[in-house]
Amino acid sequence: MDKEIQAIRIFSAAIIAGIVLFGGIALFLNKMGHVPMAPGLDPVIGYAGIIIAAACISISFLLFRKRGEAVGTASKIEKINLYRSAVIAQYALLDGPAIFNVIAYLLSGNKESLIIAACCIIVMLTQFPSEEKYNRFGG
């Protein structure tokens, strides 16, 4: 069981690392004077980033809980597969707005977009897979 959880943890860490790396590149481009690329989009893209992040964070928790309810009397193999799919879906829903907000920062130069992306990363870190969370999944 530990190997399966470890694989899910590696996947989750890779998703987080990708967002952090992309955010770091965006900050570097800002320091080099290449940001903002489209400053006229600032208010629109900033509000869109907030709305998308709030919606996706809410949906990610709802979907994860719904998948947990489906465990019921599932076998160990079925439970790990349900847990894996729930984590992948949750991280996909959190990754999307994080990437969107880093792109919003690149386009507008608005640092609030990076703060929203960081909030998505914080949510990912709080939901990071563990043996304990797997044992509570569906219970």
N, C-alpha and C positions, 0 to 999 in steps of 0.2 A: 504494500500500500504506500509505503514511504517513497518509492520510486515514482509512482504516479503523481503524488503531491509535489514532489521535487520538479517534475516536468512542468506542471502547471505554474509553479513558482518561477521557473526560468522564463516561461512565456510571459508572465506578468512583469517580471523585471525587465525583459527586453522591450516591452511596450513602453514602460516608464522611461527607460534609458533613451529610446528613440525620441520621445517628446522633449526630454531634457536636452539632448544633443541638438535638436532642431531649434529649441529656444535659445541655446547658447550661440548657435550660428546667427540667429536673428539679432541677438545682442551685439555680437561681433560686427555684423553688418551695420548696425546703428552707430557703433563707435567709429567705423570707417566712413560714415557719412552717407551711406546708401539707403537709409531709412528716413523718412517715409517715401514710399514709391508712388502712392496715390493719396495725398493728404486730403483731398476733397471727400473721400469716403468716410472720414473719421466718425461723425456722429451715427451714421447709418450702420456701419459695420460694427461699431462698438455696441450698439443696442442689440443688434442681431446676435452678437457673440454672447451677451448676457442671457438672452432669451433661449438660445440654443443650449447653452451650458445648463441652465436651470431645468429645462425640459428633459434633457438627456440624463442628468444626474437622477432626477425623480424616476424616470422610466427605468433606469438601470437597477435601482433598488426594487422597484415593483416587479420587474422581470425576474430578478434573482430570487425573490421571495416566491413567485409563482412556480419557478422551476423546482424550488425546494419543496413546495407542497406536492409536487408530482412524485416525490421519492416513495412515499407510502411504505409498502412492504417490498421494495426493490432489493434485489441481490446486491452484494458488494460491488460487482462489476457494473451493474446498472447504475448504482449510486455514484460511483466515481465518474462514469460517463455523463450523468446528469450534472454533477458538480463541475466537471470540466467544461461542459457546454454553457453552464450558467456563468462561470468565470469569464469565458471567452466573450459571451454576449455582453456581460457587464463592462468588461474592459473596452470592447468595441464602442459601446455607447459613451464611455468616458474619454476614449482616445479621440473620437471625432471632434467634439467641441474644443478639446485642448489644441489639436492641430489647427482647427479653424481660427482660434484666438491667436495663435502664434502667427498665422498668415495675416490676420487682421492687424497685428502689431507691425508686421513688415510693410503692409500697405499704408497704414495710418500713422505709425509712430506713437500711438497711444499706449502708454505703459499699463493702463488698466486692463488691456487685453492680455498682457502677460500675467497679470495678477489672477485673472479668471482661469488662464491655462494652469497656473500654479495651484489654484483651488481644485481643479480636476485631478491633478497629480496627487494632491493631499488626500482626496477621496479614494484614489486608487491605492495609496499606501495604507489607508485605514482598512481597506477591504482586501489587502494582500493575502493570498491563500496560505493556509496553515493547516496542520493536522487537527488542531482544535476547531477551526472553522468548518473543516470537512465533517468532523464528528457532530457538530451542531446543525449542519445542513439538513434540512428536511425534518428536523426534530422539534 
